[in-house]
Amino acid sequence: MERMVRLLREHGRPVRGGLIDSVDQRWTFLCYFTEDGSALVACTRLKRWVEPSPL
């Protein structure tokens, strides 16, 4: 996460953000692209807390 923030600060221009969830719903990837969407600026992986369904 710290590296992602550093890369965004260094980029210093507007970015587009997006979220991608893993198939098993355990991870979310937070990605930032250049304003025109042509290149990845920074990305990080976040572990999700998933409660088992009571059903």
C-alpha distances in whole Angstrom, upper triangle without the diagonal:
4,5,5,6,9,10,11,13,14,15,17,19,19,16,17,14,15,14,16,17,18,22,22,19,17,14,13,11,10,11,12,16,18,21,23,21,22,19,15,13,10,8,6,8,9,12,15,17,20,24,27,29,33,35
4,5,5,6,9,10,11,12,14,16,18,19,17,19,17,18,18,19,20,22,25,25,23,21,18,16,15,13,14,14,17,19,21,24,22,23,20,16,14,11,11,9,12,12,15,18,21,24,27,30,33,36,38
4,5,5,6,9,10,10,12,14,17,18,16,17,16,17,17,19,20,21,25,25,24,21,18,17,14,13,13,13,15,17,20,22,20,21,17,14,11,8,9,9,12,13,17,20,23,26,29,32,34,38,40
4,5,5,6,9,10,11,13,14,15,13,14,12,14,14,16,18,19,23,24,22,20,16,14,12,9,9,9,12,14,16,19,17,18,15,11,8,5,6,6,10,12,16,18,21,24,28,30,33,36,38
4,5,5,6,9,10,11,13,14,12,14,13,15,16,18,20,22,26,26,24,22,19,17,14,11,11,10,13,14,17,20,18,20,17,14,10,8,9,10,13,14,17,20,22,25,29,32,34,37,39
4,5,5,6,9,10,13,14,14,16,16,18,19,21,23,25,28,29,27,25,22,20,17,14,14,12,14,15,17,20,19,20,17,14,10,9,11,12,15,17,20,23,26,29,32,35,37,41,43
4,5,5,6,9,11,12,11,14,14,16,17,19,22,23,27,28,26,25,21,19,16,13,12,10,11,12,15,17,16,16,13,11,7,6,9,11,15,17,21,23,26,29,33,35,38,41,43
4,5,5,7,8,9,8,11,11,14,16,18,21,23,27,28,26,25,21,18,15,12,11,8,10,10,12,15,14,15,13,11,7,7,10,12,15,17,21,23,26,28,32,35,37,40,42
4,5,5,8,10,11,14,14,17,19,22,25,27,30,32,29,28,24,22,19,16,14,12,13,13,14,18,18,18,16,14,10,10,13,15,18,20,23,25,28,31,34,38,40,43,45
4,5,9,11,12,15,16,19,21,23,26,28,32,33,31,30,26,23,20,17,16,13,13,12,15,17,17,18,15,13,10,10,14,16,20,22,25,28,31,34,37,40,42,45,47
4,6,8,9,12,14,17,19,22,25,27,30,32,30,29,25,23,19,16,14,11,10,9,11,14,14,14,12,11,7,9,13,16,19,22,25,27,31,33,37,39,41,45,46
4,7,9,13,14,18,21,23,27,29,32,34,32,31,27,24,21,18,16,12,12,10,11,14,15,16,14,14,10,12,16,18,22,23,27,29,32,34,38,41,42,46,47
4,6,10,13,16,20,22,26,28,32,33,31,31,27,24,21,18,15,11,10,8,8,11,13,14,13,13,10,13,16,19,22,24,28,29,32,34,38,40,42,45,47
4,7,10,14,17,20,23,26,29,31,29,29,26,22,19,16,13,10,9,7,6,9,11,13,12,12,10,12,15,18,21,22,26,27,30,32,35,38,39,43,44
4,6,10,13,16,20,23,26,28,25,26,22,19,16,12,10,6,5,5,5,8,8,11,10,9,8,10,12,15,18,19,23,24,27,29,32,35,36,40,41
4,7,11,13,17,20,23,25,23,23,20,16,14,11,8,5,5,6,6,8,7,10,10,9,9,10,12,14,17,18,22,22,25,27,30,32,33,37,38
4,7,10,14,17,20,22,19,20,16,13,10,7,6,4,6,9,9,11,9,12,12,10,10,10,9,12,14,15,18,18,22,23,26,29,30,33,34
4,7,10,13,16,18,16,17,14,10,8,6,5,6,8,12,12,13,11,14,13,11,12,11,9,11,12,13,16,16,19,20,24,26,27,30,31
4,7,10,13,15,12,13,10,7,6,5,6,9,11,15,16,17,14,16,15,13,14,12,10,10,10,10,13,12,16,17,20,22,23,27,28
4,7,9,12,10,11,8,6,5,7,8,11,13,17,18,19,15,17,16,14,15,14,11,11,9,10,12,12,15,16,19,21,22,25,26
4,6,8,6,8,6,4,6,9,11,15,17,21,22,22,19,21,20,17,19,16,13,12,10,10,10,9,12,12,16,17,18,22,22
4,5,5,6,5,6,8,11,13,17,19,23,24,25,21,23,21,18,20,18,14,13,10,10,10,10,13,12,15,16,18,22,22
4,5,8,8,10,12,15,17,20,22,26,27,27,24,25,24,22,24,21,18,17,14,14,13,12,14,13,15,15,16,20,20
4,5,8,10,13,16,19,22,24,28,30,30,27,28,27,24,26,23,19,17,14,13,11,10,12,10,12,12,14,17,17
4,6,7,11,14,16,20,23,26,28,28,25,27,25,23,24,21,18,15,12,11,9,7,9,7,10,11,13,17,17
4,7,10,13,16,20,23,27,28,29,26,28,26,23,23,20,17,14,10,9,6,5,7,7,10,12,14,18,19
4,7,10,13,16,19,23,25,26,23,24,22,19,20,16,13,10,7,6,5,5,9,10,13,15,17,21,22
4,6,10,13,16,20,21,23,19,21,19,16,17,14,10,8,6,5,6,7,10,11,15,17,19,23,24
4,6,10,13,16,18,20,16,18,16,13,13,10,7,6,5,6,9,10,14,15,19,21,23,27,28
4,7,10,14,16,17,14,16,14,11,11,8,6,5,6,7,11,12,16,17,21,23,25,29,30
4,7,10,12,14,11,13,11,7,8,6,4,7,9,11,14,16,19,21,24,27,28,32,33
4,7,9,11,9,11,9,6,6,5,6,9,12,14,18,19,22,24,28,30,32,35,36
4,6,8,5,7,6,4,5,7,9,12,15,17,21,22,26,27,31,33,34,38,39
4,5,5,6,6,6,6,9,12,16,19,21,25,26,29,31,34,37,38,42,42
4,5,8,9,10,10,13,15,18,21,23,26,27,31,32,35,38,39,42,43
4,6,8,10,11,14,16,20,23,25,28,29,32,33,37,39,40,43,44
4,6,8,10,12,14,17,19,22,25,26,29,30,34,36,37,40,41
4,7,10,13,14,18,21,23,27,28,32,32,36,38,39,43,43
4,6,9,11,15,18,21,24,26,30,31,35,36,38,42,42
4,6,8,11,14,17,21,22,26,28,31,33,35,39,40
4,7,11,14,17,21,23,26,28,32,34,36,40,41
4,7,11,13,17,19,23,25,29,31,33,37,38
4,7,10,14,16,19,21,25,27,30,33,34
4,7,10,13,16,19,22,25,27,31,32
4,7,9,13,15,19,21,24,27,29
4,6,10,12,16,18,21,24,26
4,7,9,13,15,18,21,23
4,6,10,12,15,18,20
4,7,10,12,15,18
4,6,9,12,14
4,6,9,12
4,6,9
4,5
4
